[in-house]
Amino acid sequence: MTHKCPHCGRPADDSKANADRPFCSQRCRELDLMSWLDEGYKIPGPTAGDPADAGDDDGHGRLNE
């Protein structure tokens, strides 16, 4: 069974024989990793260290008293 490679759109093998799945090749896998490392992809949400995020915990999951 195959699906589209998330990076280039070419067919990619779904089987365990494809060590690069869900990508079609090592090249696409590495290009995707580089996009994450270069902050080309971002997860929506507040920016880390944003004062608006300041809550009642000490950053370690414990409430300040």
SEFIZA-3560 file (N, C-alpha, C; in Angstrom, 3 decimals):
REM SEFIZA-3560
<numar><xx>0.843</xx><yy>-1.176</yy><zz>0.000</zz><atom>N</atom></numar>
<numar><xx>0.000</xx><yy>0.000</yy><zz>0.000</zz><atom>CA</atom></numar>
<numar><xx>0.896</xx><yy>1.249</yy><zz>0.000</zz><atom>C</atom></numar>
<numar><xx>0.413</xx><yy>2.304</yy><zz>-0.634</zz><atom>N</atom></numar>
<numar><xx>1.199</xx><yy>3.534</yy><zz>-0.706</zz><atom>CA</atom></numar>
<numar><xx>0.336</xx><yy>4.739</yy><zz>-0.316</zz><atom>C</atom></numar>
<numar><xx>0.992</xx><yy>5.822</yy><zz>-0.032</zz><atom>N</atom></numar>
<numar><xx>0.355</xx><yy>7.108</yy><zz>0.232</zz><atom>CA</atom></numar>
<numar><xx>1.265</xx><yy>8.179</yy><zz>-0.353</zz><atom>C</atom></numar>
<numar><xx>0.834</xx><yy>9.430</yy><zz>-0.294</zz><atom>N</atom></numar>
<numar><xx>1.669</xx><yy>10.524</yy><zz>-0.792</zz><atom>CA</atom></numar>
<numar><xx>2.686</xx><yy>10.921</yy><zz>0.263</zz><atom>C</atom></numar>
<numar><xx>3.920</xx><yy>11.118</yy><zz>-0.169</zz><atom>N</atom></numar>
<numar><xx>4.979</xx><yy>11.609</yy><zz>0.713</zz><atom>CA</atom></numar>
<numar><xx>4.570</xx><yy>12.997</yy><zz>1.210</zz><atom>C</atom></numar>
<numar><xx>4.626</xx><yy>13.253</yy><zz>2.525</zz><atom>N</atom></numar>
<numar><xx>4.219</xx><yy>14.562</yy><zz>3.038</zz><atom>CA</atom></numar>
<numar><xx>5.119</xx><yy>15.711</yy><zz>2.591</zz><atom>C</atom></numar>
<numar><xx>6.312</xx><yy>15.383</yy><zz>2.102</zz><atom>N</atom></numar>
<numar><xx>7.210</xx><yy>16.458</yy><zz>1.685</zz><atom>CA</atom></numar>
<numar><xx>7.087</xx><yy>16.773</yy><zz>0.200</zz><atom>C</atom></numar>
<numar><xx>7.154</xx><yy>15.738</yy><zz>-0.648</zz><atom>N</atom></numar>
<numar><xx>7.186</xx><yy>15.995</yy><zz>-2.099</zz><atom>CA</atom></numar>
<numar><xx>5.931</xx><yy>15.553</yy><zz>-2.839</zz><atom>C</atom></numar>
<numar><xx>5.105</xx><yy>14.710</yy><zz>-2.199</zz><atom>N</atom></numar>
<numar><xx>3.875</xx><yy>14.268</yy><zz>-2.841</zz><atom>CA</atom></numar>
<numar><xx>4.010</xx><yy>13.021</yy><zz>-3.703</zz><atom>C</atom></numar>
<numar><xx>5.226</xx><yy>12.514</yy><zz>-3.856</zz><atom>N</atom></numar>
<numar><xx>5.394</xx><yy>11.275</yy><zz>-4.622</zz><atom>CA</atom></numar>
<numar><xx>4.871</xx><yy>10.094</yy><zz>-3.815</zz><atom>C</atom></numar>
<numar><xx>4.586</xx><yy>8.967</yy><zz>-4.491</zz><atom>N</atom></numar>
<numar><xx>4.134</xx><yy>7.779</yy><zz>-3.755</zz><atom>CA</atom></numar>
<numar><xx>5.203</xx><yy>7.298</yy><zz>-2.770</zz><atom>C</atom></numar>
<numar><xx>4.761</xx><yy>6.928</yy><zz>-1.569</zz><atom>N</atom></numar>
<numar><xx>5.658</xx><yy>6.420</yy><zz>-0.534</zz><atom>CA</atom></numar>
<numar><xx>5.102</xx><yy>5.093</yy><zz>-0.029</zz><atom>C</atom></numar>
<numar><xx>5.964</xx><yy>4.138</yy><zz>0.163</zz><atom>N</atom></numar>
<numar><xx>5.591</xx><yy>2.806</yy><zz>0.623</zz><atom>CA</atom></numar>
<numar><xx>5.225</xx><yy>2.846</yy><zz>2.106</zz><atom>C</atom></numar>
<numar><xx>4.086</xx><yy>2.243</yy><zz>2.446</zz><atom>N</atom></numar>
<numar><xx>3.629</xx><yy>2.205</yy><zz>3.846</zz><atom>CA</atom></numar>
<numar><xx>4.207</xx><yy>1.038</yy><zz>4.637</zz><atom>C</atom></numar>
<numar><xx>4.867</xx><yy>0.119</yy><zz>3.966</zz><atom>N</atom></numar>
<numar><xx>5.314</xx><yy>-1.092</yy><zz>4.651</zz><atom>CA</atom></numar>
<numar><xx>6.500</xx><yy>-0.817</yy><zz>5.579</zz><atom>C</atom></numar>
<numar><xx>6.731</xx><yy>-1.745</yy><zz>6.493</zz><atom>N</atom></numar>
<numar><xx>7.855</xx><yy>-1.629</yy><zz>7.422</zz><atom>CA</atom></numar>
<numar><xx>9.197</xx><yy>-1.686</yy><zz>6.700</zz><atom>C</atom></numar>
<numar><xx>9.194</xx><yy>-2.139</yy><zz>5.451</zz><atom>N</atom></numar>
<numar><xx>10.426</xx><yy>-2.195</yy><zz>4.659</zz><atom>CA</atom></numar>
<numar><xx>10.941</xx><yy>-0.787</yy><zz>4.330</zz><atom>C</atom></numar>
<numar><xx>10.064</xx><yy>0.205</yy><zz>4.381</zz><atom>N</atom></numar>
<numar><xx>10.455</xx><yy>1.588</yy><zz>4.102</zz><atom>CA</atom></numar>
<numar><xx>10.891</xx><yy>2.246</yy><zz>5.411</zz><atom>C</atom></numar>
<numar><xx>12.175</xx><yy>2.292</yy><zz>5.655</zz><atom>N</atom></numar>
<numar><xx>12.715</xx><yy>2.878</yy><zz>6.895</zz><atom>CA</atom></numar>
<numar><xx>12.473</xx><yy>4.388</yy><zz>6.969</zz><atom>C</atom></numar>
<numar><xx>12.099</xx><yy>5.004</yy><zz>5.863</zz><atom>N</atom></numar>
<numar><xx>11.900</xx><yy>6.455</yy><zz>5.825</zz><atom>CA</atom></numar>
<numar><xx>10.431</xx><yy>6.854</yy><zz>5.919</zz><atom>C</atom></numar>
<numar><xx>9.537</xx><yy>5.877</yy><zz>6.123</zz><atom>N</atom></numar>
<numar><xx>8.114</xx><yy>6.219</yy><zz>6.131</zz><atom>CA</atom></numar>
<numar><xx>7.811</xx><yy>7.209</yy><zz>7.240</zz><atom>C</atom></numar>
<numar><xx>6.963</xx><yy>8.141</yy><zz>7.077</zz><atom>N</atom></numar>
<numar><xx>5.989</xx><yy>8.269</yy><zz>6.007</zz><atom>CA</atom></numar>
<numar><xx>6.535</xx><yy>8.932</yy><zz>4.742</zz><atom>C</atom></numar>
<numar><xx>7.830</xx><yy>9.186</yy><zz>4.698</zz><atom>N</atom></numar>
<numar><xx>8.440</xx><yy>9.840</yy><zz>3.540</zz><atom>CA</atom></numar>
<numar><xx>8.824</xx><yy>8.813</yy><zz>2.487</zz><atom>C</atom></numar>
<numar><xx>9.056</xx><yy>9.278</yy><zz>1.264</zz><atom>N</atom></numar>
<numar><xx>9.404</xx><yy>8.368</yy><zz>0.175</zz><atom>CA</atom></numar>
<numar><xx>10.894</xx><yy>8.063</yy><zz>0.146</zz><atom>C</atom></numar>
<numar><xx>11.706</xx><yy>8.894</yy><zz>0.803</zz><atom>N</atom></numar>
<numar><xx>13.152</xx><yy>8.695</yy><zz>0.747</zz><atom>CA</atom></numar>
<numar><xx>13.831</xx><yy>9.351</yy><zz>1.942</zz><atom>C</atom></numar>
<numar><xx>15.083</xx><yy>9.009</yy><zz>2.129</zz><atom>N</atom></numar>
<numar><xx>15.868</xx><yy>9.630</yy><zz>3.192</zz><atom>CA</atom></numar>
<numar><xx>15.993</xx><yy>11.126</yy><zz>2.941</zz><atom>C</atom></numar>
<numar><xx>16.120</xx><yy>11.514</yy><zz>1.682</zz><atom>N</atom></numar>
<numar><xx>16.253</xx><yy>12.934</yy><zz>1.342</zz><atom>CA</atom></numar>
<numar><xx>15.034</xx><yy>13.725</yy><zz>1.822</zz><atom>C</atom></numar>
<numar><xx>13.823</xx><yy>13.221</yy><zz>1.529</zz><atom>N</atom></numar>
<numar><xx>12.618</xx><yy>13.927</yy><zz>1.965</zz><atom>CA</atom></numar>
<numar><xx>12.519</xx><yy>13.943</yy><zz>3.486</zz><atom>C</atom></numar>
<numar><xx>12.897</xx><yy>12.861</yy><zz>4.138</zz><atom>N</atom></numar>
<numar><xx>12.871</xx><yy>12.796</yy><zz>5.600</zz><atom>CA</atom></numar>
<numar><xx>13.800</xx><yy>13.859</yy><zz>6.194</zz><atom>C</atom></numar>
<numar><xx>15.009</xx><yy>13.968</yy><zz>5.639</zz><atom>N</atom></numar>
<numar><xx>15.984</xx><yy>14.938</yy><zz>6.144</zz><atom>CA</atom></numar>
<numar><xx>15.583</xx><yy>16.374</yy><zz>5.822</zz><atom>C</atom></numar>
<numar><xx>14.990</xx><yy>16.607</yy><zz>4.650</zz><atom>N</atom></numar>
<numar><xx>14.520</xx><yy>17.956</yy><zz>4.317</zz><atom>CA</atom></numar>
<numar><xx>13.407</xx><yy>18.390</yy><zz>5.262</zz><atom>C</atom></numar>
<numar><xx>12.523</xx><yy>17.459</yy><zz>5.627</zz><atom>N</atom></numar>
<numar><xx>11.464</xx><yy>17.771</yy><zz>6.570</zz><atom>CA</atom></numar>
<numar><xx>12.046</xx><yy>18.100</yy><zz>7.951</zz><atom>C</atom></numar>
<numar><xx>13.025</xx><yy>17.315</yy><zz>8.390</zz><atom>N</atom></numar>
<numar><xx>13.683</xx><yy>17.584</yy><zz>9.670</zz><atom>CA</atom></numar>
<numar><xx>14.329</xx><yy>18.965</yy><zz>9.657</zz><atom>C</atom></numar>
<numar><xx>14.984</xx><yy>19.306</yy><zz>8.566</zz><atom>N</atom></numar>
<numar><xx>15.626</xx><yy>20.622</yy><zz>8.481</zz><atom>CA</atom></numar>
<numar><xx>14.591</xx><yy>21.746</yy><zz>8.550</zz><atom>C</atom></numar>
<numar><xx>13.407</xx><yy>21.528</yy><zz>7.987</zz><atom>N</atom></numar>
<numar><xx>12.353</xx><yy>22.543</yy><zz>8.078</zz><atom>CA</atom></numar>
<numar><xx>11.943</xx><yy>22.762</yy><zz>9.526</zz><atom>C</atom></numar>
<numar><xx>11.868</xx><yy>21.684</yy><zz>10.323</zz><atom>N</atom></numar>
<numar><xx>11.560</xx><yy>21.827</yy><zz>11.749</zz><atom>CA</atom></numar>
<numar><xx>12.694</xx><yy>22.550</yy><zz>12.468</zz><atom>C</atom></numar>
<numar><xx>13.926</xx><yy>22.162</yy><zz>12.195</zz><atom>N</atom></numar>
<numar><xx>15.068</xx><yy>22.759</yy><zz>12.889</zz><atom>CA</atom></numar>
<numar><xx>15.269</xx><yy>24.224</yy><zz>12.536</zz><atom>C</atom></numar>
<numar><xx>14.917</xx><yy>24.597</yy><zz>11.310</zz><atom>N</atom></numar>
<numar><xx>15.033</xx><yy>25.993</yy><zz>10.872</zz><atom>CA</atom></numar>
<numar><xx>13.786</xx><yy>26.809</yy><zz>11.216</zz><atom>C</atom></numar>
<numar><xx>12.880</xx><yy>26.210</yy><zz>12.007</zz><atom>N</atom></numar>
<numar><xx>11.628</xx><yy>26.835</yy><zz>12.415</zz><atom>CA</atom></numar>
<numar><xx>10.746</xx><yy>27.199</yy><zz>11.230</zz><atom>C</atom></numar>
<numar><xx>10.816</xx><yy>26.380</yy><zz>10.159</zz><atom>N</atom></numar>
<numar><xx>9.938</xx><yy>26.557</yy><zz>9.011</zz><atom>CA</atom></numar>
<numar><xx>8.522</xx><yy>26.107</yy><zz>9.328</zz><atom>C</atom></numar>
<numar><xx>8.390</xx><yy>25.192</yy><zz>10.272</zz><atom>N</atom></numar>
<numar><xx>7.091</xx><yy>24.745</yy><zz>10.764</zz><atom>CA</atom></numar>
<numar><xx>6.923</xx><yy>25.313</yy><zz>12.163</zz><atom>C</atom></numar>
<numar><xx>5.724</xx><yy>25.722</yy><zz>12.472</zz><atom>N</atom></numar>
<numar><xx>5.454</xx><yy>26.250</yy><zz>13.808</zz><atom>CA</atom></numar>
<numar><xx>4.142</xx><yy>25.654</yy><zz>14.302</zz><atom>C</atom></numar>
<numar><xx>4.088</xx><yy>25.357</yy><zz>15.581</zz><atom>N</atom></numar>
<numar><xx>2.871</xx><yy>24.882</yy><zz>16.208</zz><atom>CA</atom></numar>
<numar><xx>2.173</xx><yy>26.104</yy><zz>16.788</zz><atom>C</atom></numar>
<numar><xx>0.896</xx><yy>26.335</yy><zz>16.428</zz><atom>N</atom></numar>
<numar><xx>0.217</xx><yy>27.530</yy><zz>16.901</zz><atom>CA</atom></numar>
<numar><xx>0.102</xx><yy>27.559</yy><zz>18.425</zz><atom>C</atom></numar>
<numar><xx>0.238</xx><yy>28.722</yy><zz>18.966</zz><atom>N</atom></numar>
<numar><xx>0.104</xx><yy>28.900</yy><zz>20.405</zz><atom>CA</atom></numar>
<numar><xx>0.909</xx><yy>30.093</yy><zz>20.850</zz><atom>C</atom></numar>
<numar><xx>0.810</xx><yy>30.420</yy><zz>22.118</zz><atom>N</atom></numar>
<numar><xx>1.560</xx><yy>31.563</yy><zz>22.633</zz><atom>CA</atom></numar>
<numar><xx>3.063</xx><yy>31.311</yy><zz>22.574</zz><atom>C</atom></numar>
<numar><xx>3.809</xx><yy>32.366</yy><zz>22.421</zz><atom>N</atom></numar>
<numar><xx>5.262</xx><yy>32.289</yy><zz>22.369</zz><atom>CA</atom></numar>
<numar><xx>5.807</xx><yy>31.935</yy><zz>23.747</zz><atom>C</atom></numar>
<numar><xx>6.795</xx><yy>31.073</yy><zz>23.796</zz><atom>N</atom></numar>
<numar><xx>7.411</xx><yy>30.705</yy><zz>25.073</zz><atom>CA</atom></numar>
<numar><xx>7.951</xx><yy>31.948</yy><zz>25.753</zz><atom>C</atom></numar>
<numar><xx>7.723</xx><yy>32.070</yy><zz>27.036</zz><atom>N</atom></numar>
<numar><xx>8.207</xx><yy>33.220</yy><zz>27.785</zz><atom>CA</atom></numar>
<numar><xx>7.304</xx><yy>34.433</yy><zz>27.688</zz><atom>C</atom></numar>
<numar><xx>6.153</xx><yy>34.279</yy><zz>27.037</zz><atom>N</atom></numar>
<numar><xx>5.206</xx><yy>35.383</yy><zz>26.901</zz><atom>CA</atom></numar>
<numar><xx>4.602</xx><yy>35.689</yy><zz>28.268</zz><atom>C</atom></numar>
<numar><xx>4.686</xx><yy>36.946</yy><zz>28.738</zz><atom>N</atom></numar>
<numar><xx>4.142</xx><yy>37.289</yy><zz>30.052</zz><atom>CA</atom></numar>
<numar><xx>2.664</xx><yy>36.952</yy><zz>30.187</zz><atom>C</atom></numar>
<numar><xx>1.933</xx><yy>36.926</yy><zz>29.083</zz><atom>N</atom></numar>
<numar><xx>0.511</xx><yy>36.587</yy><zz>29.135</zz><atom>CA</atom></numar>
<numar><xx>0.312</xx><yy>35.138</yy><zz>29.550</zz><atom>C</atom></numar>
<numar><xx>1.350</xx><yy>34.327</yy><zz>29.430</zz><atom>N</atom></numar>
<numar><xx>1.269</xx><yy>32.916</yy><zz>29.796</zz><atom>CA</atom></numar>
<numar><xx>1.532</xx><yy>32.700</yy><zz>31.279</zz><atom>C</atom></numar>
<numar><xx>1.984</xx><yy>33.710</yy><zz>31.974</zz><atom>N</atom></numar>
<numar><xx>2.347</xx><yy>33.538</yy><zz>33.379</zz><atom>CA</atom></numar>
<numar><xx>1.140</xx><yy>33.045</yy><zz>34.155</zz><atom>C</atom></numar>
<numar><xx>1.302</xx><yy>31.888</yy><zz>34.776</zz><atom>N</atom></numar>
<numar><xx>0.206</xx><yy>31.298</yy><zz>35.535</zz><atom>CA</atom></numar>
<numar><xx>0.542</xx><yy>31.267</yy><zz>37.002</zz><atom>C</atom></numar>
<numar><xx>-0.141</xx><yy>30.390</yy><zz>37.689</zz><atom>N</atom></numar>
<numar><xx>0.054</xx><yy>30.266</yy><zz>39.124</zz><atom>CA</atom></numar>
<numar><xx>1.027</xx><yy>29.154</yy><zz>39.479</zz><atom>C</atom></numar>
<numar><xx>1.707</xx><yy>28.573</yy><zz>38.504</zz><atom>N</atom></numar>
<numar><xx>2.641</xx><yy>27.509</yy><zz>38.862</zz><atom>CA</atom></numar>
<numar><xx>4.076</xx><yy>28.012</yy><zz>38.752</zz><atom>C</atom></numar>
<numar><xx>4.985</xx><yy>27.228</yy><zz>39.306</zz><atom>N</atom></numar>
<numar><xx>6.398</xx><yy>27.634</yy><zz>39.357</zz><atom>CA</atom></numar>
<numar><xx>7.196</xx><yy>27.124</yy><zz>38.161</zz><atom>C</atom></numar>
<numar><xx>6.521</xx><yy>26.612</yy><zz>37.145</zz><atom>N</atom></numar>
<numar><xx>7.208</xx><yy>26.092</yy><zz>35.977</zz><atom>CA</atom></numar>
<numar><xx>7.543</xx><yy>24.615</yy><zz>36.093</zz><atom>C</atom></numar>
<numar><xx>7.271</xx><yy>24.048</yy><zz>37.258</zz><atom>N</atom></numar>
<numar><xx>7.534</xx><yy>22.625</yy><zz>37.485</zz><atom>CA</atom></numar>
<numar><xx>6.240</xx><yy>21.888</yy><zz>37.831</zz><atom>C</atom></numar>
<numar><xx>5.110</xx><yy>22.490</yy><zz>37.511</zz><atom>N</atom></numar>
<numar><xx>3.830</xx><yy>21.860</yy><zz>37.751</zz><atom>CA</atom></numar>
<numar><xx>3.323</xx><yy>22.006</yy><zz>39.176</zz><atom>C</atom></numar>
<numar><xx>4.018</xx><yy>22.813</yy><zz>39.992</zz><atom>N</atom></numar>
<numar><xx>3.592</xx><yy>23.022</yy><zz>41.377</zz><atom>CA</atom></numar>
<numar><xx>3.009</xx><yy>24.426</yy><zz>41.498</zz><atom>C</atom></numar>
<numar><xx>1.946</xx><yy>24.538</yy><zz>42.235</zz><atom>N</atom></numar>
<numar><xx>1.332</xx><yy>25.842</yy><zz>42.442</zz><atom>CA</atom></numar>
<numar><xx>2.146</xx><yy>26.673</yy><zz>43.416</zz><atom>C</atom></numar>
<numar><xx>2.260</xx><yy>27.959</yy><zz>43.095</zz><atom>N</atom></numar>
<numar><xx>2.916</xx><yy>28.879</yy><zz>44.032</zz><atom>CA</atom></numar>
<numar><xx>1.969</xx><yy>29.163</yy><zz>45.192</zz><atom>C</atom></numar>
<numar><xx>2.499</xx><yy>29.269</yy><zz>46.360</zz><atom>N</atom></numar>
<numar><xx>1.663</xx><yy>29.549</yy><zz>47.531</zz><atom>CA</atom></numar>
<numar><xx>1.916</xx><yy>30.924</yy><zz>48.065</zz><atom>C</atom></numar>
//
